[in-house]
Amino acid sequence: MRDTAPMLGYNSTSYGTGFADVYDDWYGDVTDVAATVSRMVGLVGLVDPAGPVLELGAGTGRLAIPLAQAGLGVTAIDSSQEMLDRLHALDADGSVTVLHGDMVKDLPDGPFAAALIAYNTIFNLLDNGAQQACFSAVAARLAPDGVFVVEAFVPELDTLAGSDVSVRSMAVDRVVLSVSQTTPSSQQGTSPSSRVLSHRRVPSVRSRARATPEQLDAMATAAGLVLDARHADMAGTPFDSESTQHVSVYRRLTG
Ligand SMILES: C[S@@+](CC[C@H](N)C(=O)[O-])C[C@H]1O[C@@H](n2cnc3c(N)ncnc32)[C@H](O)[C@@H]1O
């Protein structure tokens, strides 16, 4: 077997180029959609029951569409037209307002009752400066008491060095591998994934600046937000030192 596509250097459209055609198949259940909807409806209800809600890096609408179907006004922004094409195809009713753009520079005017950046998408911003800019841009668009919900994995700083290969899923006609290589000093990692379909292999690359929860808290503070709650998942499992994921709710204080 030989590569039929070159490894891609990462930019904000790389994710969609590598994953749009398989995203919902591979990642459809990667986080708990029902719990996400329930959590967001609950949070938004404390600010303004109708929302609106802004989802950053919304991709194919895996979360944005169910959120809209739950009655929230949802605006979804993504830099990949390929991912958004899938969203349009899945959202036949046009229930989601869609923006093609960058989740730092191109955010729409608010105010939003809530903003959501799910499933490690904050790490698709390649350095801590861009992540800080994202926090600041979101904070400026939140209504008073509005919340920014960040779902991300917890980097294991002491064991980050090296590479890892694991089987994400396996079927008769397909093996999906997750491959990562990380340099701990910079918290930078690349995560190519390979899809093997008959004689076709499609590699893609993402780079990540893996901020810890504490680093994200510092970015939120600098943006004028305060940590309101942190759990291990959207269902509200308590967060502790063993947690591998976190769902952090940052609130813009009134006045
Ligand atoms: C891990 S996927 C998550 C998609 C969706 N939020 C979900 O949970 O299924 C990350 C998404 O972020 C988008 N993305 C990456 N960099 C971006 C940027 N700078 N601005 C907007 N979207 C970006 C990608 O195109 C991709 O759709």
The ligand as an SDF file (V2000), in Angstrom:
LIG
                    3D

 27 29  0  0  0  0  0  0  0  0999 V2000
  -12.7660   18.7360   16.2930 C   0  0  0  0  0  0  0  0  0  0  0  0
  -13.7910   19.4860   15.0740 S   0  0  0  0  0  0  0  0  0  0  0  0
  -15.2130   19.7620   16.0910 C   0  0  0  0  0  0  0  0  0  0  0  0
  -16.5070   19.9500   15.3430 C   0  0  0  0  0  0  0  0  0  0  0  0
  -17.7450   20.0870   16.2290 C   0  0  0  0  0  0  0  0  0  0  0  0
  -17.5950   21.1830   17.1840 N   0  0  0  0  0  0  0  0  0  0  0  0
  -18.0360   18.8100   16.9670 C   0  0  0  0  0  0  0  0  0  0  0  0
  -17.9560   18.7900   18.1850 O   0  0  0  0  0  0  0  0  0  0  0  0
  -18.3610   17.8250   16.3010 O   0  0  0  0  0  0  0  0  0  0  0  0
  -13.0120   21.1040   14.9370 C   0  0  0  0  0  0  0  0  0  0  0  0
  -13.6640   22.0470   13.9720 C   0  0  0  0  0  0  0  0  0  0  0  0
  -13.0430   23.3290   14.1050 O   0  0  0  0  0  0  0  0  0  0  0  0
  -12.8810   23.9070   12.8250 C   0  0  0  0  0  0  0  0  0  0  0  0
  -11.8120   24.9150   12.9040 N   0  0  0  0  0  0  0  0  0  0  0  0
  -10.4820   24.7140   13.0190 C   0  0  0  0  0  0  0  0  0  0  0  0
   -9.8260   25.8910   13.0980 N   0  0  0  0  0  0  0  0  0  0  0  0
  -10.7840   26.8540   13.0200 C   0  0  0  0  0  0  0  0  0  0  0  0
  -10.7410   28.2810   13.0490 C   0  0  0  0  0  0  0  0  0  0  0  0
   -9.5760   28.9570   13.2010 N   0  0  0  0  0  0  0  0  0  0  0  0
  -11.9060   28.9640   12.9540 N   0  0  0  0  0  0  0  0  0  0  0  0
  -13.0880   28.3000   12.8150 C   0  0  0  0  0  0  0  0  0  0  0  0
  -13.1880   26.9550   12.7930 N   0  0  0  0  0  0  0  0  0  0  0  0
  -12.0470   26.2410   12.8980 C   0  0  0  0  0  0  0  0  0  0  0  0
  -12.5990   22.7300   11.9090 C   0  0  0  0  0  0  0  0  0  0  0  0
  -12.8480   23.0300   10.5480 O   0  0  0  0  0  0  0  0  0  0  0  0
  -13.5300   21.6670   12.4990 C   0  0  0  0  0  0  0  0  0  0  0  0
  -14.7740   21.6850   11.8660 O   0  0  0  0  0  0  0  0  0  0  0  0
  1  2  1  0
  2  3  1  0
  2 10  1  0
  3  4  1  0
  4  5  1  0
  5  6  1  0
  5  7  1  0
  7  8  2  0
  7  9  1  0
 10 11  1  0
 11 12  1  0
 11 26  1  0
 12 13  1  0
 13 14  1  0
 13 24  1  0
 14 15  1  0
 14 23  1  0
 15 16  2  0
 16 17  1  0
 17 18  1  0
 17 23  2  0
 18 19  1  0
 18 20  2  0
 20 21  1  0
 21 22  2  0
 22 23  1  0
 24 25  1  0
 24 26  1  0
 26 27  1  0
M  CHG  2   2   1   9  -1
M  END
$$$$
